[in-house]
Amino acid sequence: MSQDPPGRTLKLKPAAPKPPVDPRAPRRAPVRPPGPARARPLSAAQRPELPVQPAATARAPREADAPARAPAPRRDPRSDNRSDARPNTRFDTRSDTRRDARPAPRFDPRAAAATPAAPRAPRPTAPTAPRDGIRLNKRLAELGLCSRREADDWIAHGWVMVNGRVADMGQTVTPEDQIKVLPQATSAQEERATFLLHKPVGYVSGQPEDGHEAAVVLLQPGNRWKDDRGPRRFSHAQLKGLAPAGRLDIDSTGLLVLTQDGRVARTLIGEDSGVEKEYLVRVVWAPNGPKGEGVVEQDVQAVFPAERLARLRHGLSLDDQPLKPAQVEWLNPQQLRFVLVEGKKRQIRRMCEAVGLHVVGLKRVRIGRVMLGKLPQGQWRFLGADESF
């Protein structure tokens, strides 16, 4: 038998060490093995003909069954620029020009009328606003409790309650609100003074003007009428907030009311006031003015036409507003008696001028139920606790 030759031992050489990788060196892209060839679409000649199966039921035409559209004409790329280049349809939100080219359907009014309209959603209604109220000071004045200025003073002191709570300045109320005035306000109101002054000629009722003093300067302790025996004492605090309740012009004399009480002011000069004021008026007949011809100073009643006396009673207008009816009558041949329920500026003098009379003297002797009486000129007295207008 033949013997096998001794076997050989293969020795592998150690692998050469790899050089260190430089992190700054650029990396090479991995090499991908070539893939299969990409499929190409078949031409119309290469497509196999498939048998057409008859449809069992009618079906709606599909978009593929529609006739082929004519291909869009190719554009010359040399004529394109940035302004009219074809936009990117992926992000372009503009409508397709081919779709817009379709004619819009015509509006048929008969078909629209036959088609029932879709129900509209109800519009949201605004919340109902609360009934509007009025300012609290005005409400207190309407109730006859005080004037608006006095009401503001009460509210500032916390003397007015609305529905059990202390009222605020400028608060509005409704007729249903419960208003209560605290006793402090009533006691403070009782301390407010009302003066009755016999105003002389030459004094103005309100603020000083044209060098003439205001009638309030006559309210001094030394000018108090000696027959005013009321328990009330004079103090300079009573002159604070004093205002005339009714005017009396500088050329007139008679009863003038100056008060701190808002109730008195509202009664005499309020918008709805109907308090009578009585005047004694001395006149002359002056159809052509006081310096014209035909002036008659004596027995004016004999030459004054009766129809003009009727116009004084009713039918005259001042400042394009008709005057309220007045009581006018002769007391003597030179003196008339006027009773008015309104008080426009220089009303009696302008009324007399409208009928040919000229006023040479005017005196107010009564306001409501309060008489001037024997009060001397330039003196004053307090309105009594038992007196009212």
Backbone torsions as a table, in degrees:
resi	resn	phi	psi	omega
1	MET	NA	141.9	-179.4
2	SER	-86.5	144.5	178.6
3	GLN	-97.6	146.0	-179.7
4	ASP	-75.8	144.4	178.1
5	PRO	-66.1	150.9	-179.2
6	PRO	-59.5	141.2	-178.4
7	GLY	-72.0	156.5	178.9
8	ARG	-101.9	144.8	176.7
9	THR	-105.0	121.6	-179.8
10	LEU	-87.7	130.6	178.0
11	LYS	-110.5	125.7	178.8
12	LEU	-90.4	135.3	177.1
13	LYS	-77.8	139.5	177.4
14	PRO	-62.8	143.6	179.9
15	ALA	-66.9	142.2	179.2
16	ALA	-67.4	136.9	179.5
17	PRO	-62.8	140.4	178.9
18	LYS	-76.5	140.8	178.3
19	PRO	-66.2	148.5	179.3
20	PRO	-61.9	141.2	-178.9
21	VAL	-81.8	129.0	177.7
22	ASP	-85.4	116.7	-178.9
23	PRO	-63.9	-21.1	-178.6
24	ARG	-85.4	-10.2	-177.7
25	ALA	-74.8	142.7	179.0
26	PRO	-68.0	143.7	-179.1
27	ARG	-89.6	145.4	179.4
28	ARG	-93.0	140.3	179.6
29	ALA	-68.4	142.3	179.5
30	PRO	-66.5	146.4	-179.1
31	VAL	-90.8	120.6	179.0
32	ARG	-92.4	142.8	178.1
33	PRO	-69.3	146.8	179.9
34	PRO	-65.1	135.6	-179.1
35	GLY	-92.4	-176.4	179.2
36	PRO	-69.5	158.3	-179.1
37	ALA	-65.7	139.7	-179.6
38	ARG	-71.0	136.3	-177.5
39	ALA	-71.4	139.4	178.3
40	ARG	-108.1	145.3	179.6
41	PRO	-66.2	144.4	179.1
42	LEU	-77.8	150.1	176.5
43	SER	-79.1	170.4	-179.4
44	ALA	-62.5	-31.9	-179.5
45	ALA	-72.8	-30.0	-177.0
46	GLN	-84.7	-14.9	-177.2
47	ARG	-72.2	134.7	177.4
48	PRO	-75.8	146.8	178.4
49	GLU	-83.7	125.8	-179.2
50	LEU	-99.8	142.4	178.7
51	PRO	-66.6	140.0	-179.9
52	VAL	-88.9	121.6	179.3
53	GLN	-91.6	130.9	178.7
54	PRO	-68.2	139.3	-179.1
55	ALA	-79.1	138.4	179.8
56	ALA	-71.4	-40.6	-179.7
57	THR	-128.0	160.9	178.1
58	ALA	-69.7	141.5	178.9
59	ARG	-128.1	159.9	-179.9
60	ALA	-71.2	141.4	178.6
61	PRO	-63.8	139.1	178.1
62	ARG	-93.8	166.7	-178.9
63	GLU	-64.6	-28.9	-179.2
64	ALA	-71.4	-26.4	-179.5
65	ASP	-79.4	-11.1	-178.5
66	ALA	-67.2	150.1	178.5
67	PRO	-60.5	144.2	-177.9
68	ALA	-66.2	138.1	178.7
69	ARG	-80.6	152.5	177.0
70	ALA	-68.0	136.7	-179.9
71	PRO	-63.6	143.3	-179.5
72	ALA	-67.9	140.2	179.5
73	PRO	-64.2	141.1	179.0
74	ARG	-74.3	142.7	-179.8
75	ARG	-97.5	148.2	178.8
76	ASP	-76.4	116.2	-178.8
77	PRO	-63.4	-21.2	-179.4
78	ARG	-72.7	-22.4	-179.8
79	SER	-89.1	-6.5	-179.8
80	ASP	-77.0	148.6	172.0
81	ASN	-137.7	-175.1	-175.8
82	ARG	-68.3	-31.6	-175.2
83	SER	-74.5	-35.8	-176.6
84	ASP	-116.4	20.4	177.4
85	ALA	-67.4	155.6	-178.2
86	ARG	-66.8	126.6	-177.1
87	PRO	-75.0	165.5	177.6
88	ASN	-77.7	112.3	-175.1
89	THR	-71.1	-13.6	-179.8
90	ARG	-69.3	-36.3	-177.9
91	PHE	-113.4	0.4	-176.7
92	ASP	-83.2	124.4	-179.2
93	THR	-95.1	2.3	179.3
94	ARG	-73.8	151.9	-177.2
95	SER	-68.5	154.1	179.6
96	ASP	-70.8	131.0	-177.3
97	THR	-65.8	-30.8	179.1
98	ARG	-71.0	-33.4	178.4
99	ARG	-73.9	-36.6	179.4
100	ASP	-69.8	-18.6	-177.6
101	ALA	-72.9	-15.2	179.8
102	ARG	-68.9	142.5	178.4
103	PRO	-69.6	137.3	179.8
104	ALA	-73.3	143.8	179.7
105	PRO	-65.8	143.4	179.9
106	ARG	-77.5	148.4	-179.1
107	PHE	-85.7	123.3	178.9
108	ASP	-106.2	109.4	-177.5
109	PRO	-64.8	-31.9	-179.8
110	ARG	-67.6	-40.1	178.2
111	ALA	-68.3	-36.0	179.0
112	ALA	-67.0	-36.4	179.6
113	ALA	-70.0	-34.0	-179.3
114	ALA	-73.6	-28.7	-178.7
115	THR	-77.6	124.3	179.9
116	PRO	-67.3	137.1	-179.3
117	ALA	-72.7	144.4	178.6
118	ALA	-68.1	141.2	-179.4
119	PRO	-64.7	134.2	179.7
120	ARG	-83.3	147.1	177.4
121	ALA	-70.1	138.3	-179.7
122	PRO	-63.8	136.8	178.6
123	ARG	-74.1	142.1	178.9
124	PRO	-68.4	129.0	-179.9
125	THR	-90.2	143.5	179.4
126	ALA	-71.1	146.3	178.4
127	PRO	-63.4	143.0	-178.9
128	THR	-65.4	126.6	-179.4
129	ALA	-75.3	144.1	177.1
130	PRO	-66.6	153.6	-179.0
131	ARG	-61.4	132.8	-176.9
132	ASP	-66.7	140.8	176.8
133	GLY	-109.3	-171.6	177.9
134	ILE	-123.1	162.3	-179.4
135	ARG	-66.0	146.7	-175.2
136	LEU	-62.8	-39.3	-179.0
137	ASN	-64.6	-35.6	177.0
138	LYS	-68.5	-38.1	179.1
139	ARG	-64.5	-41.7	178.3
140	LEU	-63.6	-37.7	177.8
141	ALA	-68.4	-37.7	178.0
142	GLU	-65.0	-32.1	177.7
143	LEU	-76.1	-5.6	179.1
144	GLY	77.6	17.8	-178.4
145	LEU	-82.5	-32.2	-176.9
146	CYS	-170.3	-177.2	172.8
147	SER	-90.0	170.4	179.7
148	ARG	-64.3	-41.2	179.3
149	ARG	-63.3	-42.0	178.3
150	GLU	-67.3	-35.2	177.7
151	ALA	-64.7	-40.4	176.3
152	ASP	-60.5	-36.4	178.4
153	ASP	-67.1	-40.4	177.8
154	TRP	-64.4	-43.9	-179.0
155	ILE	-64.3	-39.3	179.2
156	ALA	-64.0	-31.7	178.4
157	HIS	-84.3	-6.3	-179.5
158	GLY	78.0	28.9	-176.6
159	TRP	-97.3	7.0	-179.1
160	VAL	-122.3	131.7	179.0
161	MET	-115.6	137.9	175.6
162	VAL	-123.7	115.0	-178.9
163	ASN	55.4	39.4	176.0
164	GLY	84.4	2.1	-179.8
165	ARG	-121.1	151.3	179.1
166	VAL	-65.8	130.4	-176.4
167	ALA	-74.2	153.5	177.2
168	ASP	-105.2	155.0	177.9
169	MET	-65.9	130.5	-179.3
170	GLY	82.7	6.8	-178.5
171	GLN	-68.4	146.9	176.1
172	THR	-105.5	148.2	-178.4
173	VAL	-134.6	162.3	175.7
174	THR	-116.2	165.4	179.5
175	PRO	-59.2	-22.0	-179.3
176	GLU	-80.0	-15.9	-178.5
177	ASP	-70.4	143.8	179.0
178	GLN	-93.0	115.8	-178.1
179	ILE	-108.4	131.5	179.6
180	LYS	-131.5	132.4	178.0
181	VAL	-104.3	126.5	-177.5
182	LEU	-71.8	157.1	-178.7
183	PRO	-60.7	-25.3	179.4
184	GLN	-60.8	-37.0	179.5
185	ALA	-67.9	-39.4	-179.6
186	THR	-66.2	-42.4	179.2
187	SER	-67.3	-36.3	177.2
188	ALA	-68.0	-33.3	179.1
189	GLN	-70.0	-35.1	179.0
190	GLU	-66.6	-23.3	178.8
191	GLU	-81.2	-10.9	-179.9
192	ARG	-72.9	140.6	-172.1
193	ALA	-102.6	150.8	173.3
194	THR	-130.6	122.6	-176.8
195	PHE	-104.6	141.7	172.1
196	LEU	-111.5	115.0	-174.9
197	LEU	-118.0	138.2	170.8
198	HIS	-92.1	96.4	-173.5
199	LYS	-75.5	129.5	175.2
200	PRO	-82.9	169.9	174.0
201	VAL	-69.7	141.5	177.6
202	GLY	104.2	-6.1	177.7
203	TYR	-111.7	143.7	178.3
204	VAL	-96.9	153.5	-176.5
205	SER	-73.1	-39.2	-175.7
206	GLY	-101.9	-127.1	-177.9
207	GLN	-74.1	150.8	178.6
208	PRO	-60.0	142.5	-179.3
209	GLU	-154.5	145.2	177.0
210	ASP	53.6	36.6	177.4
211	GLY	79.5	3.8	179.3
212	HIS	-99.0	139.2	-178.1
213	GLU	-78.8	156.2	175.6
214	ALA	-79.0	149.6	-177.2
215	ALA	-65.6	-19.4	-177.5
216	VAL	-65.4	-19.8	-179.7
217	VAL	-68.3	-15.9	179.2
218	LEU	-81.9	-9.0	179.9
219	LEU	-82.5	78.5	178.4
220	GLN	-123.7	154.3	-179.2
221	PRO	-56.2	-34.5	-178.2
222	GLY	-72.0	-15.8	-179.4
223	ASN	-98.2	8.2	178.7
224	ARG	-73.3	135.6	-178.4
225	TRP	-63.5	135.5	-175.5
226	LYS	-68.1	-25.0	-179.9
227	ASP	-85.0	0.9	175.9
228	ASP	-83.5	95.6	-173.6
229	ARG	-103.2	23.4	178.8
230	GLY	-67.8	159.8	-177.3
231	PRO	-74.8	-10.4	-174.7
232	ARG	-75.7	140.5	178.9
233	ARG	-107.1	151.5	-179.3
234	PHE	-83.6	141.5	173.1
235	SER	-145.1	150.3	-179.0
236	HIS	-67.5	-18.9	176.0
237	ALA	-65.7	-22.4	179.4
238	GLN	-72.7	-11.6	178.9
239	LEU	-88.8	-9.3	-179.2
240	LYS	-76.4	129.1	179.7
241	GLY	71.7	20.7	-178.8
242	LEU	-80.1	137.2	-177.4
243	ALA	-142.4	146.3	177.7
244	PRO	-74.7	133.9	177.7
245	ALA	-102.8	77.7	-177.0
246	GLY	114.3	131.2	-176.0
247	ARG	-89.4	157.7	174.1
248	LEU	-146.2	114.6	-168.6
249	ASP	-66.7	169.4	-171.7
250	ILE	-64.2	-29.0	-178.7
251	ASP	-88.7	2.9	-177.7
252	SER	-110.9	160.7	178.7
253	THR	-131.7	170.9	176.8
254	GLY	124.7	-157.2	-171.6
255	LEU	-76.8	125.6	176.5
256	LEU	-128.5	131.8	-178.9
257	VAL	-103.5	126.5	174.6
258	LEU	-123.1	124.5	-170.3
259	THR	-141.4	153.8	168.5
260	GLN	-99.2	-12.1	-173.8
261	ASP	-87.0	118.9	179.6
262	GLY	-65.9	-28.1	178.2
263	ARG	-65.4	-38.7	178.6
264	VAL	-67.1	-43.4	-179.6
265	ALA	-62.4	-41.6	-179.5
266	ARG	-67.4	-36.9	-179.8
267	THR	-64.8	-36.2	-173.1
268	LEU	-91.3	-37.5	-173.4
269	ILE	-125.9	14.4	177.1
270	GLY	-68.5	164.0	-177.9
271	GLU	-61.2	-33.9	-178.9
272	ASP	-100.8	20.7	-178.7
273	SER	-72.5	136.3	176.4
274	GLY	-128.8	26.4	-178.5
275	VAL	-73.0	134.7	-179.8
276	GLU	-77.9	143.8	172.6
277	LYS	-124.9	127.4	-176.6
278	GLU	-108.2	136.6	-176.5
279	TYR	-131.8	147.6	169.1
280	LEU	-108.9	124.1	-170.4
281	VAL	-126.3	122.3	174.5
282	ARG	-96.5	130.7	-172.4
283	VAL	-133.4	163.8	170.5
284	VAL	-129.2	153.4	178.1
285	TRP	-83.3	117.1	-177.4
286	ALA	-141.0	74.8	-177.5
287	PRO	-64.4	-24.4	179.4
288	ASN	-109.7	20.3	-179.1
289	GLY	98.1	161.0	-176.9
290	PRO	-64.5	-21.1	179.3
291	LYS	-108.0	7.7	-179.9
292	GLY	-92.2	-172.1	-179.3
293	GLU	-83.0	155.1	175.8
294	GLY	83.7	19.8	179.6
295	VAL	-73.0	130.9	178.5
296	VAL	-122.0	119.8	-177.6
297	GLU	-101.9	-22.9	-178.5
298	GLN	-111.0	143.4	178.7
299	ASP	51.5	53.3	-179.3
300	VAL	-64.8	-33.6	-177.8
301	GLN	-59.8	-30.4	-177.2
302	ALA	-72.2	-30.5	-177.2
303	VAL	-100.4	-8.5	-177.5
304	PHE	-82.6	125.2	-178.1
305	PRO	-65.3	142.6	-178.7
306	ALA	-66.5	-34.4	-179.5
307	GLU	-66.9	-26.6	177.5
308	ARG	-76.1	-30.5	174.3
309	LEU	-64.5	-36.4	177.1
310	ALA	-65.5	-35.4	177.6
311	ARG	-67.7	-33.5	175.5
312	LEU	-63.0	-35.8	-179.4
313	ARG	-72.1	-37.4	178.6
314	HIS	-168.1	133.1	177.2
315	GLY	130.8	-3.8	179.6
316	LEU	-95.7	157.9	177.0
317	SER	-132.4	144.9	174.8
318	LEU	-130.0	132.6	-179.4
319	ASP	56.2	41.5	177.8
320	ASP	61.7	24.4	177.3
321	GLN	-128.4	128.9	179.4
322	PRO	-66.3	142.1	179.4
323	LEU	-85.1	152.0	176.2
324	LYS	-72.4	153.9	178.8
325	PRO	-56.8	142.4	-178.5
326	ALA	-128.8	156.0	174.5
327	GLN	-94.9	119.3	-179.0
328	VAL	-134.2	128.2	178.8
329	GLU	-153.3	159.9	179.6
330	TRP	-84.7	131.7	171.6
331	LEU	-95.0	-34.8	174.8
332	ASN	-155.6	174.6	-174.5
333	PRO	-59.7	-18.0	-179.4
334	GLN	-116.8	0.0	-172.2
335	GLN	-132.3	134.5	177.1
336	LEU	-110.0	154.6	174.4
337	ARG	-114.7	121.7	179.0
338	PHE	-110.8	138.5	170.3
339	VAL	-129.0	114.1	-176.6
340	LEU	-115.6	156.9	174.2
341	VAL	-118.2	11.5	175.8
342	GLU	-141.0	165.6	-175.5
343	GLY	-142.2	74.8	175.4
344	LYS	-79.0	163.2	-177.2
345	LYS	-63.0	123.3	179.0
346	ARG	49.8	43.0	-171.8
347	GLN	-64.3	-49.7	-176.1
348	ILE	-65.0	-40.4	179.9
349	ARG	-64.2	-41.5	-179.8
350	ARG	-72.0	-33.4	175.7
351	MET	-64.0	-42.7	-179.8
352	CYS	-66.9	-39.3	178.8
353	GLU	-63.5	-30.9	-178.9
354	ALA	-68.8	-20.6	-179.2
355	VAL	-114.0	10.7	175.4
356	GLY	93.5	14.8	177.2
357	LEU	-106.5	152.7	177.0
358	HIS	-124.9	127.2	-176.8
359	VAL	-82.5	127.3	177.0
360	VAL	-112.6	-8.7	178.0
361	GLY	-163.7	137.6	-178.1
362	LEU	-143.5	130.3	-177.8
363	LYS	-138.8	128.7	176.7
364	ARG	-92.8	126.0	-174.0
365	VAL	-114.4	-10.2	-177.8
366	ARG	-155.4	141.7	170.3
367	ILE	-131.5	109.8	-176.4
368	GLY	63.5	-122.5	179.1
369	ARG	-99.7	5.7	-178.6
370	VAL	-100.3	124.3	-177.5
371	MET	-101.3	152.6	173.3
372	LEU	-68.9	-40.2	175.9
373	GLY	62.2	-138.3	-176.3
374	LYS	-95.5	15.1	-179.7
375	LEU	-62.4	120.1	-177.0
376	PRO	-67.9	155.6	179.5
377	GLN	-66.6	134.7	-179.7
378	GLY	86.1	-0.7	-179.7
379	GLN	-114.3	167.0	-175.3
380	TRP	-139.5	166.7	173.2
381	ARG	-150.1	162.9	177.2
382	PHE	-80.0	149.8	170.2
383	LEU	-71.4	125.0	-176.1
384	GLY	-68.7	156.9	179.4
385	ALA	-64.4	-26.7	-179.0
386	ASP	-96.0	10.1	-178.8
387	GLU	-106.9	148.6	176.2
388	SER	-155.2	157.3	-177.0
389	PHE	-86.7	NA	NA
